[in-house]
Amino acid sequence: MSKTDIVTEIFARFARNGHREYGESVTQEQHALQTAHLAEQDGGDALLVAAALLHDFGHLLHDEDAAAKGIDAIHEQVGAKFLSRYFAPEVVEPGRLHVQAKRYLCAVSRSYHATLSSASVRSLELQGGPFTVRETDAFRQNPHWKAAVRLRRWDDEGKDPQMQTPPLEHYCPHIEAGLQK
């Protein structure tokens, strides 16, 4: 697939499955746009903004809502596997690690856990709960852990049905910047 083709495919996936409910009173596309918008507003570089936009791309690759059925569909791994064929690690890895970042933050901050929505608490249970001390230490060894934690915080905030964001097309340069050379 060419660089143009992958960008077209990403836009097609959003067009086909972005209308699905995210579970937080926003759709998958709204959540992606909000997370990217927050990243951009917080000074994230082009690659981190692309990571924020695409962090839940695995949900757009699924044909059904697994979480509603009580199944962890490992969307972060599904998305990372697909995206890693085309994108730099700085785009792929924060998204691949965003679930681990939630587990990490729950382990190191009781106040963080208290901020989670009911849907995030439910998915946390499916994803293994807060990290153990050993898992926390291992997570910190990953070179992308800090970017994943930043992304996680934007992810948590990107669930506002009233938030206004730029359209998907606004992020095309960010997506293109993250493509493998």
Helices and strands as residue ranges (DSSP letters): H 3-17, H 28-41, H 46-54, H 57-61, G 67-69, H 75-83, H 89-96, H 98-108, H 110-115, H 118-126, H 133-139, H 145-157, G 168-171, H 172-177
